[in-house]
């Protein structure tokens, strides 16, 4: 069987040829050893009856471009996944960006930065030692995730409440290329509502702008000169100078649910649409699976290709549109029939999400390995 070509590989080829390609900046791989600080026990003493009331803590809201760095985070996700080209990747680290939206340490990033990670480490403003964080909720289709950073009292960003229009000045904030030094790049919004259908997400509309995004900027904020968040950066095309952010309106539709601990339009996979026209085969390549999710309970694993969901053949157009429309049509607890090609063995399996595990039904007649 001919090799599937993932978006990241295709983008490199197209960029080398001078053609346009839209790909997620994704996480920047890193092999730099990271030390984890030893937790220090703390105790809270109750005030005596004669003590004066404690002053109310000041909310540290970012209100200028100069201060955006203080609430922008670099995220290192460590885990194991299956790459179509390289195979099983164990204990791999990659870095992306994000931003804090609440003083308690609630932060926003991309799903493709964190899903499947065993450990998350967070640097705030690119400085100091790493903080641990936990994933509260993810949305595969919106490519959004909300995490909770240990501790509280953090500076945080607010959402822009004005009109987003073509020509408004914007800045990409984050930590591109795995660099611990904070970076800002300037641009303008060129389109306020362009298609967000890609092979790793399915968003109704996104913002197009020209404030440069590089690998490692994924999940970072797109902000105004006043430091207010316009959108969440998630994709770029270096060949054309077009970059994309999930718009404020689209993000706010799901962030409250993610913050409450609910996954939205997600079965628990970090997946990418793949298609091989010559072989007549398409589907969602599973790089990693979130433990305890419907996908995990059905025994999906990294290296599987979800070829059908509810009987519908997936990714025939090379995007996740049909896959995500099915998820949006059903409740998270609904039973969904699923068919999978286990890439490593050529087995075809079927099962039902939220019902029973995958079981073999046949073997692919051709060898699926490249």
PAMISE-377443 format. One line per field, with one value per residue: residue number from 1; chain; x, y, z of N, C-alpha, C in turn. Coordinates in pm, whole numbers, padded with zeros to 5 digits. Each point is the difference from the previous one (the first is absolute). Layout:
<rs>
num (NUM/...)
chaine (A/...)
n.east (X/...)
n.north (Y/...)
n.up (Z/...)
ca.east (X/...)
ca.north (Y/...)
ca.up (Z/...)
c.east (X/...)
c.north (Y/...)
c.up (Z/...)
</rs>
This chain:
<rs>
num (1/2/3/4/5/6/7/8/9/10/11/12/13/14/15/16/17/18/19/20/21/22/23/24/25/26/27/28/29/30/31/32/33/34/35/36/37/38/39/40/41/42/43/44/45/46/47/48/49/50/51/52/53/54/55/56/57/58/59/60/61/62/63/64/65/66/67/68/69/70/71/72/73/74/75/76/77/78/79/80/81/82/83/84/85/86/87/88/89/90/91/92/93/94/95/96/97/98/99/100/101/102/103/104/105/106/107/108/109/110/111/112/113/114/115/116/117/118/119/120/121/122/123/124/125/126/127/128/129/130/131/132/133/134/135/136/137/138/139/140/141/142/143/144/145/146/147/148/149/150/151/152/153/154/155/156/157/158/159/160/161/162/163/164/165/166/167/168/169/170/171/172/173/174/175/176/177/178/179/180/181/182/183/184/185/186/187/188/189/190/191/192/193/194/195/196/197/198/199/200/201/202/203/204/205/206/207/208/209/210/211/212/213/214/215/216/217/218/219/220/221/222/223/224/225/226/227/228/229/230/231/232/233/234/235/236/237/238/239/240/241/242/243/244/245/246/247/248/249/250/251/252/253/254/255/256/257/258/259/260/261/262/263/264/265/266/267/268/269/270/271/272/273/274/275/276/277/278/279/280/281/282/283/284/285/286/287/288/289/290/291/292/293/294/295/296/297/298/299/300/301/302/303/304/305/306/307/308/309/310/311/312/313/314/315/316/317/318/319/320/321/322/323/324/325/326/327/328/329/330/331/332/333/334/335/336/337/338/339/340/341/342/343/344/345/346/347/348/349/350/351/352/353/354/355/356/357/358/359/360/361/362/363/364/365/366/367/368/369/370)
chaine (A/A/A/A/A/A/A/A/A/A/A/A/A/A/A/A/A/A/A/A/A/A/A/A/A/A/A/A/A/A/A/A/A/A/A/A/A/A/A/A/A/A/A/A/A/A/A/A/A/A/A/A/A/A/A/A/A/A/A/A/A/A/A/A/A/A/A/A/A/A/A/A/A/A/A/A/A/A/A/A/A/A/A/A/A/A/A/A/A/A/A/A/A/A/A/A/A/A/A/A/A/A/A/A/A/A/A/A/A/A/A/A/A/A/A/A/A/A/A/A/A/A/A/A/A/A/A/A/A/A/A/A/A/A/A/A/A/A/A/A/A/A/A/A/A/A/A/A/A/A/A/A/A/A/A/A/A/A/A/A/A/A/A/A/A/A/A/A/A/A/A/A/A/A/A/A/A/A/A/A/A/A/A/A/A/A/A/A/A/A/A/A/A/A/A/A/A/A/A/A/A/A/A/A/A/A/A/A/A/A/A/A/A/A/A/A/A/A/A/A/A/A/A/A/A/A/A/A/A/A/A/A/A/A/A/A/A/A/A/A/A/A/A/A/A/A/A/A/A/A/A/A/A/A/A/A/A/A/A/A/A/A/A/A/A/A/A/A/A/A/A/A/A/A/A/A/A/A/A/A/A/A/A/A/A/A/A/A/A/A/A/A/A/A/A/A/A/A/A/A/A/A/A/A/A/A/A/A/A/A/A/A/A/A/A/A/A/A/A/A/A/A/A/A/A/A/A/A/A/A/A/A/A/A/A/A/A/A/A/A/A/A/A/A/A/A/A/A/A/A/A/A/A/A/A/A/A/A/A/A/A/A/A/A/A/A/A/A/A/A)
n.east (00085/-00040/00103/-00073/-00041/00056/-00081/00068/00000/-00131/-00015/00088/-00064/-00122/00043/00063/-00121/-00023/-00071/-00129/00014/-00117/00082/-00028/00032/-00099/00041/00089/00053/00023/00130/-00020/00089/-00106/00046/-00054/-00048/00060/-00121/-00042/-00013/-00124/-00017/-00131/00039/-00092/-00058/00061/-00087/00116/00035/00061/-00112/00028/00091/-00093/00046/00097/-00098/00094/-00081/00040/00059/00115/00043/00059/-00119/-00029/00130/-00039/-00094/00109/-00035/00108/-00051/00053/-00036/00003/00020/-00079/00039/-00086/00117/-00074/00088/00003/-00130/00013/-00045/00100/-00070/-00077/00077/-00101/00019/-00098/-00100/-00032/-00113/00027/-00119/00064/-00006/-00097/00043/-00125/00038/00011/-00014/00076/-00102/00051/00003/-00118/-00090/-00013/00020/00110/00082/-00050/00089/-00015/00050/-00011/-00030/00022/-00041/00101/-00021/-00013/-00126/-00056/-00068/-00131/-00039/-00079/00017/-00039/00024/-00013/-00129/-00009/00076/-00078/00071/-00049/00103/00036/00066/00088/-00063/00013/-00082/-00033/00085/-00099/-00035/-00054/-00124/00038/-00061/00093/-00021/-00001/00085/-00012/00129/-00066/00078/00083/00022/00088/-00045/00122/00027/00026/00004/-00083/00011/00072/00052/-00077/-00096/00006/-00098/00017/-00131/-00082/-00125/00011/-00046/-00125/-00037/00107/-00004/-00048/-00042/00061/00120/00008/-00088/-00112/00035/-00117/00066/00106/00090/00011/00131/00087/-00040/00125/-00037/00074/00058/-00089/-00057/-00021/-00123/00094/-00006/-00102/00078/-00074/00023/-00123/00043/-00105/-00058/00046/00099/-00008/00129/-00018/00024/00081/00025/00121/-00046/-00117/00052/-00082/-00056/-00034/-00109/-00029/-00108/-00007/-00089/00081/00104/-00070/-00035/00128/00065/-00120/-00039/00106/-00021/-00124/00094/-00075/00016/00032/-00096/00009/00072/00096/00009/00129/-00084/00035/-00073/-00007/00060/-00027/00002/00126/00006/-00060/00093/-00084/00035/-00013/00124/00011/00049/-00102/-00022/-00102/00069/-00085/00040/-00107/00098/00049/-00122/-00003/00116/-00031/00096/00113/-00014/-00117/-00078/-00072/-00048/-00080/-00096/-00080/00089/00040/00043/00111/00016/-00109/-00016/00059/-00122/-00011/-00048/-00004/00121/00030/-00056/00053/00116/-00013/-00032/00095/-00058/00080/-00114/-00031/-00064/00127/-00045/00109/00068/00095/00099/00044/00064/00040/-00125/-00067/-00026/-00120/-00030/-00099/-00068/-00036/00024/00039/00048/00062/00103/00106/-00043/00088/-00013/00121/00077/00064/-00045/00029/00130/-00051/00107/00070)
n.north (-00120/00093/00073/00006/00118/00017/00084/-00038/-00125/00000/00064/-00085/-00099/00046/00021/-00117/-00030/00074/-00114/00038/-00003/-00045/00018/-00087/00110/-00063/-00105/00079/-00105/-00059/-00004/00128/-00055/-00032/00079/-00084/00117/-00013/-00060/00118/-00074/00035/00095/00002/00108/-00043/00116/00068/-00011/00045/-00094/00096/00025/-00113/00078/00047/-00118/00071/00013/-00082/00093/-00068/00119/-00060/00031/00095/-00015/-00019/00018/00079/00001/00002/-00122/-00067/-00092/-00083/-00073/-00093/-00083/-00101/-00009/-00018/00019/00042/00098/00037/-00028/-00096/00106/-00046/00045/00041/00107/00083/00117/00058/00082/00098/00024/00070/-00052/-00050/00081/-00091/00044/00035/-00086/00066/-00110/-00068/-00070/00037/00096/-00034/-00031/-00096/00118/-00059/00098/00100/00078/00101/00085/00085/00062/-00131/00025/-00018/-00078/-00124/00022/-00084/-00070/00010/-00092/00106/00046/-00077/00063/-00121/00021/00061/-00108/-00018/00046/-00037/00062/-00065/00114/-00078/00032/00124/00103/-00061/00073/00069/-00057/00109/-00037/00027/00112/00043/00075/-00123/00080/-00012/-00013/-00064/00074/-00102/-00075/-00082/-00058/-00033/-00129/00058/-00114/-00014/00124/00001/00071/00083/-00020/00120/-00028/00104/00023/-00031/00012/-00105/-00103/00031/-00052/-00076/-00096/-00075/-00051/-00087/-00058/00099/00080/00039/00122/00050/00086/00048/00064/00066/-00013/00100/-00019/-00013/-00122/-00053/-00118/-00036/00073/-00128/00048/00079/00115/00042/00107/00094/00124/-00022/-00107/00025/-00114/-00009/-00087/-00131/00029/-00050/00088/-00045/00087/-00052/-00083/00025/-00022/-00107/00057/-00093/00057/-00087/00047/00118/00024/-00061/00065/00111/-00055/-00036/00114/00051/-00075/00039/00122/-00039/-00039/00059/-00114/00069/-00069/-00100/-00098/00095/00047/-00011/00049/-00055/00072/-00122/00002/-00117/00085/-00037/-00007/00118/00049/00030/00092/-00023/00045/-00102/00114/00038/-00062/00074/-00032/-00104/00032/00036/00068/00040/00023/00050/00028/00125/00001/00059/00053/00017/-00039/00102/-00105/-00045/00089/-00080/-00082/00121/-00010/00005/00131/-00020/00114/-00088/00024/00060/00063/-00112/-00032/00128/00000/-00122/00041/00103/-00106/-00046/-00057/00048/-00028/00051/-00111/-00007/-00051/-00071/00032/-00088/00058/-00114/00115/-00035/-00049/00105/-00021/-00040/00099/-00047/00101/00031/00127/00001/-00110/-00040/-00076/00048/-00061/-00092/00052/00049/-00037/00115/-00015/00127/-00005/00046/-00073/00114)
n.up (00000/-00075/00032/00111/-00037/00115/00065/00108/-00050/-00035/00117/00050/-00065/00034/00126/-00007/-00051/00106/00025/00008/00129/00047/00100/00100/00068/00067/00067/00055/-00068/00114/00016/00028/00083/00073/00093/00089/00043/00116/00013/00039/00112/00003/00086/00018/00065/00083/-00035/00093/00101/00045/-00090/-00069/-00073/-00066/-00060/-00082/-00050/-00052/-00089/-00042/-00049/-00107/-00009/-00033/-00120/00068/00060/-00129/-00006/00099/-00093/-00076/-00035/00037/-00082/00086/-00105/00094/-00100/-00032/-00125/-00099/-00058/-00102/-00001/00128/00007/00091/00066/00075/00103/-00098/-00013/00015/-00060/00067/-00030/00082/00068/00109/00037/00106/00108/-00005/-00118/-00029/-00094/-00115/-00076/-00086/-00049/-00118/00091/00055/-00095/00090/00058/00045/-00039/00069/-00059/00085/-00090/00099/-00112/-00012/00123/00085/00104/-00049/-00036/00084/-00090/00011/-00087/-00018/-00122/-00104/-00113/-00053/-00017/00117/00019/00107/00099/00118/00057/00109/00013/00059/00112/00046/-00020/-00113/-00074/-00057/-00115/-00053/-00035/-00122/00039/-00084/-00106/-00050/-00062/-00131/00031/00097/00076/-00022/00107/-00057/00110/00040/-00013/-00118/-00071/00104/-00045/00111/-00099/00066/-00093/-00057/-00085/-00080/-00010/-00100/00039/-00082/00073/00025/-00117/00018/-00091/00097/-00117/00081/-00013/00085/-00061/00059/-00037/00042/00076/-00063/00075/-00113/00024/00014/00126/-00040/-00040/00096/-00030/00091/-00099/-00031/00005/-00054/00067/-00071/00023/00057/-00047/00047/-00069/-00078/00035/-00124/00016/-00031/-00011/-00123/-00097/-00096/-00095/00028/-00093/00058/00120/-00011/00106/00089/00051/00096/-00057/00057/-00096/-00086/00051/00016/-00116/00011/00021/00023/-00105/-00072/00042/-00028/-00086/-00093/-00065/-00107/-00065/00085/-00058/00003/-00124/-00021/-00089/-00115/-00084/-00053/-00118/-00053/-00099/-00022/00131/-00024/00080/00098/00087/00129/-00025/00085/00048/00079/00115/00038/00108/00007/-00122/-00074/-00062/00117/00043/-00125/00064/-00038/-00090/00039/-00121/00065/-00099/00046/-00063/00099/00006/00070/-00056/00038/-00126/00073/00002/-00069/00068/00082/00050/00118/-00106/-00072/00040/-00009/-00121/-00008/00051/-00082/-00073/00080/00105/00094/00063/-00119/-00036/-00044/-00113/00019/-00110/00023/-00067/00053/-00015/00122/00008/-00044/00130/-00036/00086/00072/00045/00123/-00026/00126/-00065/-00112/00039/-00064/-00111/-00036/-00122/-00033/-00101/00002/-00124/00013/-00003/00113/00029/00011)
ca.east (-00085/00078/00010/-00079/00082/-00059/00003/00128/00095/-00043/00031/00142/00025/-00057/00077/00126/-00027/-00051/-00145/-00062/-00048/-00048/00029/00010/00137/00023/00097/00139/00066/00114/00060/00069/-00044/-00068/-00009/-00129/00025/-00059/-00110/00025/-00126/-00040/-00110/-00074/-00037/-00123/00024/-00059/-00124/00025/00072/-00074/-00029/00105/-00040/-00039/00109/-00021/-00003/00110/-00048/00093/-00069/00087/00077/00126/-00018/-00059/00091/-00019/-00110/00018/00072/00057/-00044/00071/-00079/00081/-00083/00033/-00096/00040/00015/-00017/00129/00106/-00046/-00019/00090/-00016/00051/00038/-00042/-00024/-00040/-00094/-00027/-00134/-00015/-00081/-00123/-00057/00111/00017/00089/-00070/00065/-00049/00099/-00057/-00012/00111/00117/-00003/-00070/00088/00121/00004/00045/00003/00081/-00036/00080/-00082/00081/00130/00097/-00013/-00010/-00129/-00113/-00082/-00135/-00087/-00097/-00138/-00088/00053/-00089/00075/-00047/00034/00143/00018/00011/00014/00081/00004/00138/00010/00018/-00099/00050/00072/-00051/-00081/-00047/-00144/-00040/-00033/-00146/-00036/-00022/00116/-00023/00118/00085/00033/00134/00004/00134/00013/00083/00028/00137/00023/00123/00050/00086/-00062/-00017/-00129/00006/-00118/00009/-00109/-00069/-00138/-00102/-00034/-00137/-00058/-00078/00042/-00029/00089/00006/00135/00010/00014/-00106/-00116/-00054/-00088/00078/00118/00055/00125/00081/00138/00095/00065/-00009/00096/-00020/00016/-00097/-00133/-00069/00027/-00104/00008/-00046/-00004/00105/-00031/00021/-00124/00006/-00089/-00016/00100/00077/00005/00044/00071/00054/00119/00023/-00083/-00010/-00135/-00003/-00139/-00033/-00138/-00055/-00055/-00136/00005/00064/-00085/-00110/00034/00096/-00064/-00022/00130/00043/-00079/00046/-00066/00053/-00100/00023/00125/-00006/00122/00118/00074/-00012/00018/-00060/00093/-00071/00080/-00093/00031/-00048/-00140/-00010/00011/-00047/00063/00117/00006/00138/-00002/-00135/-00015/-00044/-00133/-00093/-00073/00093/00081/-00085/-00027/00129/00078/00137/00079/00027/-00126/-00067/-00146/-00045/-00144/-00070/-00144/-00015/00044/00143/00055/00115/00007/00049/00127/-00019/-00075/-00134/-00105/00024/-00045/-00144/-00063/00011/-00089/-00138/-00031/00041/00124/-00026/-00066/00071/00034/00069/00130/00082/00140/00108/00119/00101/00117/-00027/-00090/-00132/-00114/-00074/-00120/-00048/-00094/00040/-00093/-00072/00090/00134/00030/00029/00037/-00100/00069/00137/00021/00070/00134/00080/-00017/00126/00065)
ca.north (00120/00123/00073/00119/00118/00087/00142/00062/-00038/00065/00143/00019/-00017/00111/00119/-00010/00026/00136/00000/00033/-00113/00041/-00107/00048/00018/-00116/00016/-00006/-00108/00038/-00108/00065/-00051/00100/-00039/00028/00045/-00078/00073/00048/00003/00130/-00007/00124/00022/00076/00123/00005/00079/00144/00040/00078/-00080/00001/00081/-00073/00001/00077/-00081/00046/-00006/00059/00110/00062/-00093/-00023/-00094/-00126/-00110/-00049/-00096/-00094/-00116/-00104/-00130/-00119/-00122/-00120/-00120/-00092/00006/-00073/00083/-00083/-00016/-00046/-00108/00026/00100/-00015/00106/00116/00130/00106/00123/00092/00120/00014/00124/-00010/00079/00013/00001/-00132/-00081/-00057/00047/-00051/-00038/-00085/-00143/-00078/00021/-00070/-00128/-00117/00023/-00058/00105/00138/00095/00134/00116/00120/00109/-00050/00018/-00081/-00144/-00044/-00035/-00110/00040/-00111/00029/-00001/-00042/00021/-00011/-00037/00068/00142/00004/00080/-00071/00083/-00066/00065/00006/-00002/00130/00103/00137/00028/00101/-00067/00078/00011/-00005/00127/00010/00089/-00060/-00054/00035/-00006/00118/00026/-00044/-00114/-00051/-00140/-00013/-00140/-00051/-00082/-00076/-00055/00099/00048/00146/00046/00066/00068/00040/00092/-00012/00050/-00097/00014/-00051/-00028/-00124/-00091/-00139/-00065/-00144/-00047/-00144/-00028/00069/00039/00120/00067/00106/00044/00130/-00003/00119/-00017/00005/-00129/-00114/-00107/-00114/00038/00106/-00058/00021/00132/00098/00110/00109/00137/00083/00018/-00126/-00076/-00118/-00004/-00139/-00098/-00041/-00146/-00049/00097/-00036/00083/00030/00111/00104/00002/-00066/-00015/-00009/-00032/00130/00017/-00053/-00146/-00051/00018/-00097/-00128/00010/-00020/-00144/-00062/00042/-00077/-00138/-00078/00001/00048/-00052/-00073/-00137/-00021/-00031/00105/-00061/00077/-00060/-00046/-00051/-00057/-00012/-00119/-00117/00017/-00012/00127/-00008/00083/-00065/00019/00006/-00035/-00015/00047/-00104/00016/00058/-00102/-00068/-00090/-00109/-00087/-00060/00062/00022/00074/-00078/-00038/00094/-00009/00011/00028/00032/-00011/-00047/00101/-00002/00126/00070/-00015/00127/00033/00081/-00063/00060/-00099/-00057/00095/00019/-00113/00023/00112/-00044/-00094/00031/-00072/-00135/-00082/-00115/00025/-00110/00044/-00100/00041/-00077/-00002/00021/-00085/-00140/-00013/-00045/00091/-00027/00080/00006/00108/00091/00000/-00126/-00115/00020/-00040/-00140/-00018/-00053/-00047/00051/00076/-00088/00049/00038/00144/00067/00056)
ca.up (00000/-00005/00127/00026/00024/00101/-00036/00028/-00103/-00122/00007/-00025/-00143/-00073/00029/-00073/-00141/-00014/-00004/00128/00079/00130/00094/00137/00046/00084/00106/-00040/00076/00080/00077/00111/00130/00082/00141/00063/00136/00108/00064/00136/00075/00055/00097/00015/00140/00019/00076/00135/-00002/00002/-00120/-00100/-00120/-00103/-00115/-00120/-00098/-00122/-00122/-00084/-00138/-00097/-00069/-00100/-00080/00069/00109/-00048/00031/00136/00003/-00110/00054/-00086/00049/-00046/00016/-00017/-00012/-00108/-00109/-00120/-00119/-00119/-00066/00088/00086/00142/00060/00144/00089/-00080/00052/-00096/00067/-00061/00078/00055/00075/00121/-00008/00134/00097/00062/-00083/-00115/-00122/-00128/-00099/-00104/00026/-00056/00085/00129/00007/-00002/00080/00134/00091/-00049/00075/-00047/00039/-00011/-00049/-00041/00108/00119/-00015/-00054/00084/-00051/-00039/-00040/-00106/00047/-00108/-00135/-00115/-00120/-00121/00013/00029/00121/00127/00119/00101/00132/00048/00147/00062/-00034/00006/-00124/-00093/-00102/-00114/-00024/-00139/-00067/-00010/-00110/-00131/-00071/-00140/-00086/00015/00140/00037/00092/00031/00042/00121/00032/00012/-00118/-00023/00126/00066/00125/-00002/-00050/-00131/-00056/-00141/-00030/-00128/-00004/-00041/-00142/-00014/00130/-00005/-00106/00035/00096/-00025/-00026/00026/00144/00073/-00081/00064/-00095/-00066/00074/-00039/-00076/00029/-00047/00111/-00023/00089/-00026/00089/00140/00028/00015/00127/00053/-00030/-00096/00085/-00049/00062/00143/00068/00012/-00087/-00117/-00040/00042/-00118/-00015/-00131/-00082/-00130/-00015/-00141/-00045/00102/00057/00129/00038/00142/00033/00039/00135/00007/-00006/00121/00116/-00007/00063/00110/00131/00018/00024/00134/00097/-00001/-00104/-00136/-00095/-00135/00013/00052/00075/-00081/-00070/-00132/-00122/-00118/-00103/-00117/-00106/-00112/-00078/00072/00034/00145/00071/00137/00102/00058/00144/00049/00142/00056/00137/00092/00057/-00098/-00077/-00090/00082/00048/-00114/-00031/-00107/00040/-00096/-00120/-00063/-00089/00008/-00139/-00004/00123/-00029/-00137/-00097/-00031/00049/-00060/-00146/-00055/00063/00121/00109/00001/00021/00133/00102/-00012/00068/00145/00036/-00016/00107/00136/00035/00049/-00101/-00056/-00140/-00066/-00049/-00071/00011/-00061/00085/-00102/00020/-00032/-00114/00043/00006/00122/00022/00137/00025/00106/00113/00008/00009/-00052/-00136/-00024/-00141/-00092/-00120/-00012/-00123/-00093/-00033/00115/00023/00029/-00119)
c.east (00088/-00015/-00098/00093/-00072/00017/00137/00103/-00033/00037/00147/00031/-00050/00079/00131/-00017/-00056/-00150/-00054/-00043/-00042/00019/00001/00144/00042/00099/00139/00068/00118/00053/00075/-00049/-00060/-00008/-00134/00025/-00066/-00111/00035/-00132/-00029/-00115/-00065/-00044/-00128/00029/-00063/-00123/00025/00073/-00088/-00026/00115/-00045/-00035/00112/-00036/00002/00099/-00038/00099/-00074/00088/00078/00130/-00012/-00052/00087/-00031/-00111/00004/00089/00060/-00032/00090/-00084/00090/-00092/00050/-00111/00054/-00001/-00006/00132/00102/-00041/-00013/00107/-00025/00063/00052/-00056/-00022/-00052/-00096/-00019/-00142/-00008/-00098/-00121/-00065/00115/00023/00089/-00069/00059/-00056/00119/-00071/-00011/00123/00131/00001/-00061/00097/00125/-00013/00035/-00008/00088/-00021/00099/-00084/00089/00138/00104/-00026/-00006/-00137/-00103/-00067/-00139/-00079/-00096/-00140/-00095/00061/-00112/00085/-00037/00030/00149/00029/00012/00011/00078/-00003/00143/00000/00027/-00111/00066/00074/-00056/-00076/-00046/-00153/-00027/-00033/-00151/-00045/-00023/00132/-00024/00131/00078/00037/00140/-00008/00145/-00010/00096/00025/00147/00029/00133/00062/00088/-00066/-00019/-00132/00016/-00134/00026/-00125/-00060/-00135/-00092/-00032/-00140/-00053/-00076/00044/-00014/00102/00006/00142/00004/00024/-00107/-00114/-00071/-00083/00071/00114/00044/00128/00077/00142/00103/00063/-00018/00105/-00033/00035/-00092/-00141/-00057/00023/-00106/00034/-00064/00001/00115/-00025/00015/-00125/-00003/-00108/-00027/00115/00072/00009/00055/00071/00044/00119/00024/-00076/-00007/-00139/-00001/-00141/-00016/-00147/-00061/-00054/-00137/00000/00060/-00094/-00120/00029/00085/-00064/-00025/00131/00049/-00074/00039/-00063/00078/-00113/00036/00133/-00028/00129/00120/00068/00015/00014/-00065/00108/-00080/00100/-00093/00023/-00054/-00148/-00026/00019/-00051/00075/00114/00008/00146/00008/-00144/00001/-00056/-00138/-00103/-00079/00091/00085/-00082/-00037/00126/00061/00140/00073/00039/-00125/-00044/-00150/-00055/-00148/-00050/-00148/-00024/00047/00151/00058/00113/00012/00046/00131/-00011/-00076/-00146/-00109/00011/-00056/-00149/-00076/00003/-00094/-00146/-00045/00045/00125/-00024/-00068/00089/00021/00076/00129/00071/00142/00089/00119/00121/00116/-00022/-00086/-00138/-00104/-00083/-00124/-00039/-00102/00051/-00111/-00082/00096/00129/00012/00027/00027/-00118/00065/00142/00012/00081/00139/00072/-00008/00130/00062/00105)
c.north (00124/00077/00116/00116/00090/00145/00062/-00033/00068/00146/00026/-00012/00119/00128/00000/00031/00139/00006/00027/-00128/00050/-00115/00055/00023/-00113/00028/-00007/-00110/00054/-00122/00057/-00056/00112/-00050/00042/00041/-00089/00081/00039/00005/00141/-00021/00136/00013/00083/00126/-00008/00089/00150/00048/00082/-00087/00012/00085/-00088/00006/00081/-00093/00060/-00018/00069/00107/00072/-00108/-00037/-00109/-00137/-00120/-00065/-00105/-00099/-00113/-00086/-00134/-00109/-00122/-00120/-00122/-00088/00006/-00077/00095/-00091/-00027/-00072/-00115/00043/00095/-00001/00118/00120/00127/00096/00122/00082/00119/-00003/00132/-00017/00093/00021/-00005/-00133/-00092/-00071/00061/-00071/-00035/-00080/-00144/-00075/00021/-00097/-00140/-00117/00016/-00069/00105/00135/00083/00137/00102/00125/00117/-00043/00005/-00096/-00148/-00041/-00028/-00123/00053/-00125/00047/-00008/-00051/00034/-00006/-00030/00090/00149/00022/00093/-00091/00103/-00081/00082/-00009/00001/00141/00097/00137/00042/00122/-00070/00099/00000/-00005/00141/00008/00096/-00076/-00048/00023/-00012/00130/00031/-00055/-00114/-00046/-00146/-00006/-00147/-00032/-00092/-00074/-00053/00094/00048/00151/00037/00080/00065/00030/00080/-00027/00067/-00115/00026/-00051/-00034/-00133/-00083/-00143/-00056/-00150/-00039/-00150/-00031/00071/00032/00114/00074/00113/00042/00136/-00023/00129/-00024/00026/-00138/-00101/-00102/-00119/00038/00114/-00055/00023/00134/00101/00090/00119/00133/00080/00026/-00130/-00083/-00110/00004/-00145/-00085/-00049/-00152/-00049/00110/-00058/00090/00038/00121/00115/00015/-00083/00009/-00015/-00036/00125/-00001/-00065/-00152/-00058/00007/-00095/-00125/00013/-00022/-00148/-00073/00031/-00077/-00148/-00088/00008/00037/-00049/-00075/-00141/-00035/-00040/00127/-00051/00098/-00073/-00038/-00060/-00053/-00030/-00128/-00127/00009/-00009/00136/-00019/00094/-00079/00036/-00002/-00040/00002/00045/-00111/00032/00058/-00110/-00077/-00101/-00120/-00098/-00070/00050/00025/00081/-00088/-00053/00108/-00023/00023/00034/00034/00009/-00035/00096/-00010/00138/00053/-00020/00128/00044/00087/-00080/00045/-00103/-00063/00091/00027/-00114/00021/00112/-00039/-00090/00053/-00082/-00144/-00091/-00115/00024/-00119/00052/-00115/00054/-00092/00009/-00006/-00098/-00143/-00020/-00049/00110/-00041/00087/-00006/00110/00084/00005/-00128/-00118/00025/-00045/-00150/-00019/-00051/-00051/00051/00070/-00086/00045/00041/00150/00073/00056/-00092)
c.up (00000/00128/00005/00025/00098/-00038/00022/-00106/-00131/00000/-00030/-00148/-00079/00022/-00078/-00147/-00024/-00008/00138/00069/00136/00097/00141/00036/00093/00111/-00059/00079/00078/00073/00119/00133/00083/00143/00056/00143/00104/00066/00143/00074/00052/00098/00009/00145/00007/00080/00138/-00004/-00005/-00125/-00092/-00122/-00101/-00118/-00119/-00103/-00125/-00120/-00100/-00147/-00092/-00080/-00101/-00074/00070/00105/-00045/00035/00134/00010/-00115/00048/-00110/00064/-00059/00031/-00028/-00002/-00111/-00105/-00119/-00118/-00123/-00070/00089/00091/00144/00053/00150/00075/-00079/00063/-00116/00072/-00085/00093/00054/00075/00114/-00011/00137/00100/00069/-00081/-00115/-00127/-00122/-00088/-00108/00046/-00049/00076/00118/-00001/-00016/00084/00136/00104/-00071/00093/-00061/00055/-00024/-00038/-00045/00108/00115/-00031/-00051/00109/-00061/-00033/-00036/-00108/00059/-00108/-00133/-00103/-00122/-00117/00004/00022/00118/00121/00111/00103/00129/00053/00153/00053/-00037/00013/-00125/-00074/-00112/-00107/-00006/-00149/-00051/-00018/-00110/-00130/-00059/-00149/-00078/00012/00144/00029/00101/00018/00040/00118/00027/00002/-00118/00004/00129/00079/00129/00003/-00066/-00129/-00033/-00147/-00036/-00137/00005/-00036/-00146/-00031/00138/00003/-00120/00049/00097/-00017/-00038/00026/00148/00084/-00096/00072/-00104/-00072/00091/-00054/-00080/00027/-00049/00110/00012/00113/-00044/00087/00145/00041/00022/00139/00063/-00041/-00118/00069/-00073/00062/00149/00078/00022/-00107/-00108/-00040/00050/-00124/-00010/-00133/-00077/-00132/-00027/-00145/-00049/00100/00057/00128/00056/00151/00015/00062/00142/00011/00002/00128/00120/00001/00082/00126/00136/00027/00029/00141/00107/00003/-00104/-00131/-00096/-00140/-00006/00048/00073/-00081/-00048/-00142/-00116/-00116/-00100/-00115/-00102/-00117/-00077/00065/00035/00148/00064/00142/00092/00063/00148/00045/00146/00048/00145/00088/00057/-00095/-00069/-00095/00076/00047/-00111/-00050/-00131/00052/-00107/-00118/-00067/-00098/00012/-00140/-00012/00139/-00032/-00148/-00106/-00019/00029/-00087/-00149/-00068/00063/00124/00106/00003/00031/00138/00109/-00009/00066/00151/00045/-00007/00115/00136/00035/00043/-00102/-00045/-00149/-00056/-00064/-00070/-00012/-00082/00094/-00092/00011/-00047/-00124/00039/-00011/00122/00005/00146/00013/00116/00104/00011/00010/-00077/-00147/-00008/-00148/-00083/-00129/00004/-00134/-00098/-00037/00127/00024/00026/-00128/-00055)
</rs>
